[in-house]
Amino acid sequence: AAEYPERWGGVLDLPADGGDYSADVDHATGGSSREPIRLRDGRLEVAGIVTAEGPAAAPPALRPDASYLVTGGLGAIGLVAAARLADRGARRLVLVGRTGLPPRSEWDRAQGAVRVRIDAVRALERRGVAVDAVALDVAEPGALAAAVAERDRAGAPPVRGVVHAAGVADASLLSALDAAGARRVLAPKVAGAQAISETFPPGELDFLQLIGSAGAAYGIPGQGAYAAGNAYLDAIARARRAAGDRAVSLAWGAWRDTGFGADAAVVAAELERRGTRPLRPREALAAWDRAEGLEVAHVILVPRPTADAVRPAGDAPSWADRSADEVRSEFEHGLRAILARELRLDDSELEADRPFAELGLTSIMAMSIRRDAEQLVGTELSVTMLWNHPTIADLAAHLTERVGAGGAEEPVHDADESAEESAGDGDAFLDSLFASAEEDAL
Ligand SMILES: NC(=O)c1ccc[n+]([C@@H]2O[C@H](COP(=O)([O-])OP(=O)(O)OC[C@H]3O[C@@H](n4cnc5c(N)ncnc54)[C@H](OP(=O)(O)O)[C@@H]3O)[C@@H](O)[C@H]2O)c1
């Protein structure tokens, strides 16, 4: 739905009782919903986001004689989690990551990212916190359980709380996603959460916090695998809460300049498109404090969206009443203004048949042009639009057809275009859009 809205049909969740729901299906599919629709007790329901109101309860008390485990604990958010646990009284932390830390004898010579981690660990130690940095892959079957069993045998205090912050950043549109890429992103989330669940069965922990992402709720392009992995965390949190545990999935929007958030320009552009923005670290900490005290399994933490998010297709201007020529000319004019603004050029310098690739367009500009073009047209557009229609004239003609100007039926996505979009060249575009944070040319 987020990447190819013109191909999106919908998801309908029907009761599994073998009943005939064809009339409800017709009714539900008559509209267009980006969200899954569920039919229960004769009602069609769509999941929505509600504002968390009311006073939050006190966060769980931490015990100085217990251990607390943070997976991804040497990462950006993992270290923030560790410091927060120390603030609240934790005195034994186990920080898990695949890489771990170098031997202590090498700490003084360490540089760069390793240095940052060492400094953070030393800061914890100065506060009287015993820190174990354990190198293991939480997605590796049995690895976490073995490490915890070894600690138990050595008489270490039992783990009473877990923050699961392990994750890898990788963005890829579904058309460019292969099994290995999907597995890489899903492993720390899905296999990692399973390993935690098995190592610490319900009732063993005072709290379980799963660090997820708002991408699953917002539908950010390029996050097919990542959003699925994070949605799995949401489900684990619900299941553990249903079993009586204090479990929560904290579905973060992007943290500004922090961890994954630091090079998430495409994500930031998408959040802006939805009327929100990355979180400032101070805001993130305040939100974390508050979310911890809420009696819910799944919290989305983003700055409150403002009204100027992309309008849903329902409010779209009626182009069908106007002639195709008139609409195409209006779109050409509008697109020229959008491109001129983005490229900081004069409108007159933009010929309608000049390929975008020659204009120095970058991936970030492409995202923001898409957002502005959606405002112009009043409907959601595909992220690959600028690739498939690479001049102003071509794009204006495509959009004219897309909105059904002149009373034309809105075209169903045709086979030619599907082939074009999934062709190898399309993947090169996707790489340029997502693989690097550099200002790569389109
Ligand atoms: N930063 C943001 O804006 C943001 C927004 C939304 C959600 N999040 C979530 O927050 C979590 C932390 O992200 P971050 O921004 O702090 O990124 P980060 O600095 O890259 O931290 C992630 C950590 O996870 C560890 N890790 C990855 N795979 C692992 C595995 N299989 N087993 C054990 N450890 C593993 C990595 O260490 P090794 O490579 O050494 O294993 C790394 O230290 C992620 O799960 C992410 O989904 C972040």
PDBQT file of the ligand as one rigid body, heavy atoms in Angstrom, charges set to zero:
ROOT
HETATM    1  N1  LIG A 501      17.218   5.172  15.892  1.00  0.00    +0.000 N 
HETATM    2  C1  LIG A 501      15.961   5.309  15.485  1.00  0.00    +0.000 C 
HETATM    3  O1  LIG A 501      15.571   6.362  14.989  1.00  0.00    +0.000 OA
HETATM    4  C2  LIG A 501      14.990   4.164  15.650  1.00  0.00    +0.000 A 
HETATM    5  C3  LIG A 501      13.650   4.392  15.311  1.00  0.00    +0.000 A 
HETATM    6  C4  LIG A 501      12.733   3.366  15.448  1.00  0.00    +0.000 A 
HETATM    7  C5  LIG A 501      13.132   2.149  15.961  1.00  0.00    +0.000 A 
HETATM    8  N2  LIG A 501      14.441   1.946  16.290  1.00  0.00    +0.000 N 
HETATM    9  C6  LIG A 501      14.802   0.623  16.816  1.00  0.00    +0.000 C 
HETATM   10  O2  LIG A 501      15.705   0.773  17.861  1.00  0.00    +0.000 OA
HETATM   11  C7  LIG A 501      16.574  -0.351  17.907  1.00  0.00    +0.000 C 
HETATM   12  C8  LIG A 501      17.991   0.149  18.123  1.00  0.00    +0.000 C 
HETATM   13  O3  LIG A 501      18.358   0.925  17.003  1.00  0.00    +0.000 OA
HETATM   14  P1  LIG A 501      19.529   1.997  17.061  1.00  0.00    +0.000 P 
HETATM   15  O4  LIG A 501      19.046   3.183  16.367  1.00  0.00    +0.000 OA
HETATM   16  O5  LIG A 501      20.066   2.088  18.433  1.00  0.00    +0.000 OA
HETATM   17  O6  LIG A 501      20.571   1.284  16.071  1.00  0.00    +0.000 OA
HETATM   18  P2  LIG A 501      22.046   0.763  16.337  1.00  0.00    +0.000 P 
HETATM   19  O7  LIG A 501      22.856   1.815  16.982  1.00  0.00    +0.000 OA
HETATM   20  O8  LIG A 501      22.518   0.164  15.069  1.00  0.00    +0.000 OA
HETATM   21  O9  LIG A 501      21.825  -0.406  17.399  1.00  0.00    +0.000 OA
HETATM   22  C9  LIG A 501      21.355  -1.671  17.060  1.00  0.00    +0.000 C 
HETATM   23  C10 LIG A 501      22.195  -2.698  17.804  1.00  0.00    +0.000 C 
HETATM   24  O10 LIG A 501      21.657  -3.992  17.625  1.00  0.00    +0.000 OA
HETATM   25  C11 LIG A 501      22.733  -4.911  17.610  1.00  0.00    +0.000 C 
HETATM   26  N3  LIG A 501      22.301  -6.105  16.896  1.00  0.00    +0.000 N 
HETATM   27  C12 LIG A 501      21.863  -6.207  15.613  1.00  0.00    +0.000 A 
HETATM   28  N4  LIG A 501      21.561  -7.465  15.318  1.00  0.00    +0.000 NA
HETATM   29  C13 LIG A 501      21.796  -8.191  16.432  1.00  0.00    +0.000 A 
HETATM   30  C14 LIG A 501      21.675  -9.558  16.752  1.00  0.00    +0.000 A 
HETATM   31  N5  LIG A 501      21.250 -10.437  15.853  1.00  0.00    +0.000 N 
HETATM   32  N6  LIG A 501      22.011  -9.971  17.997  1.00  0.00    +0.000 NA
HETATM   33  C15 LIG A 501      22.470  -9.086  18.917  1.00  0.00    +0.000 A 
HETATM   34  N7  LIG A 501      22.586  -7.769  18.675  1.00  0.00    +0.000 NA
HETATM   35  C16 LIG A 501      22.257  -7.328  17.442  1.00  0.00    +0.000 A 
HETATM   36  C17 LIG A 501      23.852  -4.169  16.883  1.00  0.00    +0.000 C 
HETATM   37  O11 LIG A 501      25.132  -4.568  17.306  1.00  0.00    +0.000 OA
HETATM   38  P3  LIG A 501      25.983  -5.652  16.478  1.00  0.00    +0.000 P 
HETATM   39  O12 LIG A 501      26.007  -5.207  15.070  1.00  0.00    +0.000 OA
HETATM   40  O13 LIG A 501      27.306  -5.660  17.152  1.00  0.00    +0.000 OA
HETATM   41  O14 LIG A 501      25.241  -6.927  16.668  1.00  0.00    +0.000 OA
HETATM   42  C18 LIG A 501      23.626  -2.721  17.309  1.00  0.00    +0.000 C 
HETATM   43  O15 LIG A 501      24.466  -2.358  18.374  1.00  0.00    +0.000 OA
HETATM   44  C19 LIG A 501      16.398  -1.106  16.604  1.00  0.00    +0.000 C 
HETATM   45  O16 LIG A 501      15.826  -2.343  16.867  1.00  0.00    +0.000 OA
HETATM   46  C20 LIG A 501      15.474  -0.245  15.788  1.00  0.00    +0.000 C 
HETATM   47  O17 LIG A 501      14.533  -1.035  15.111  1.00  0.00    +0.000 OA
HETATM   48  C21 LIG A 501      15.384   2.921  16.136  1.00  0.00    +0.000 A 
ENDROOT
TORSDOF 0
